[in-house]
Amino acid sequence: MYPQKKGRLTIQCDEMWSFVGNKGNKQWIWLAIDVDTREIVGVHIGDRSAQGAQKLWNSLPSVYRQCAVAYTDFWALHK
């Protein structure tokens, strides 16, 4: 369990891709990073879909899901 942080919670979310075996098998690595501590607080590996974005969100500790301000690159699925 993550300790309860005090003060503002800010996360930065982004994704990048790599491939497994061949370039037709893209795998997206989604990360959520605490801006203040630079800790990775959420991660999902899978496709680049709305379901992937939801899985990243679900991977965050509850304190971040409840209180954090999230910044993204404004890709449609991040909104």
C-alpha positions as CSV (number, residue, x, y, z in Angstrom):
1,M,0.0,0.0,0.0
2,Y,1.2,3.5,-0.9
3,P,1.5,6.0,1.9
4,Q,-1.0,8.8,2.0
5,K,0.8,11.8,0.4
6,K,0.2,15.3,1.6
7,G,-0.3,18.3,-0.6
8,R,-1.1,18.3,-4.3
9,L,-0.9,15.1,-6.3
10,T,0.1,15.5,-10.0
11,I,0.7,12.8,-12.5
12,Q,2.0,12.8,-16.0
13,C,0.7,10.0,-18.3
14,D,2.2,8.9,-21.5
15,E,2.7,5.8,-23.7
16,M,5.3,4.4,-26.0
17,W,5.5,1.3,-28.1
18,S,7.8,-1.5,-28.9
19,F,7.2,-4.8,-30.6
20,V,7.6,-8.5,-29.6
21,G,8.9,-10.8,-32.2
22,N,7.9,-8.7,-35.3
23,K,6.8,-5.2,-36.0
24,G,3.2,-6.4,-36.5
25,N,3.0,-7.2,-32.8
26,K,3.1,-3.7,-31.3
27,Q,2.8,-3.6,-27.5
28,W,2.1,-0.2,-25.8
29,I,3.8,0.6,-22.5
30,W,1.6,3.1,-20.6
31,L,3.1,4.9,-17.6
32,A,1.8,7.3,-15.0
33,I,4.5,9.2,-13.2
34,D,4.3,11.3,-10.0
35,V,5.6,14.7,-11.1
36,D,7.1,15.6,-7.7
37,T,8.8,12.3,-6.9
38,R,9.3,11.0,-10.4
39,E,8.0,7.6,-9.2
40,I,6.1,5.4,-11.6
41,V,2.7,5.1,-9.9
42,G,0.8,3.2,-12.6
43,V,1.6,1.0,-15.6
44,H,-0.1,-1.0,-18.2
45,I,1.3,-3.0,-21.1
46,G,-1.1,-3.8,-24.0
47,D,-2.8,-2.1,-26.9
48,R,-3.4,1.6,-27.5
49,S,-7.2,1.6,-26.9
50,A,-9.7,3.1,-24.6
51,Q,-9.5,-0.2,-22.6
52,G,-5.7,0.3,-22.3
53,A,-6.2,3.8,-21.0
54,Q,-8.8,2.5,-18.5
55,K,-6.4,-0.3,-17.3
56,L,-3.7,2.4,-16.7
57,W,-6.2,4.4,-14.7
58,N,-7.1,1.3,-12.7
59,S,-3.5,0.6,-12.0
60,L,-3.1,3.8,-10.0
61,P,-3.2,3.8,-6.2
62,S,-6.6,5.0,-5.0
63,V,-5.2,8.2,-3.6
64,Y,-4.2,9.2,-7.1
65,R,-7.5,8.2,-8.7
66,Q,-9.3,10.3,-6.1
67,C,-7.2,13.4,-5.9
68,A,-4.5,13.7,-8.6
69,V,-4.4,16.2,-11.5
70,A,-3.4,14.3,-14.6
71,Y,-1.5,15.7,-17.5
72,T,-1.3,13.9,-20.9
73,D,-0.5,14.7,-24.5
74,F,-4.2,15.2,-25.2
75,W,-4.6,12.1,-27.3
76,A,-8.3,11.5,-27.6
77,L,-8.3,8.4,-25.4
78,H,-6.6,10.3,-22.5
79,K,-9.5,12.7,-22.1
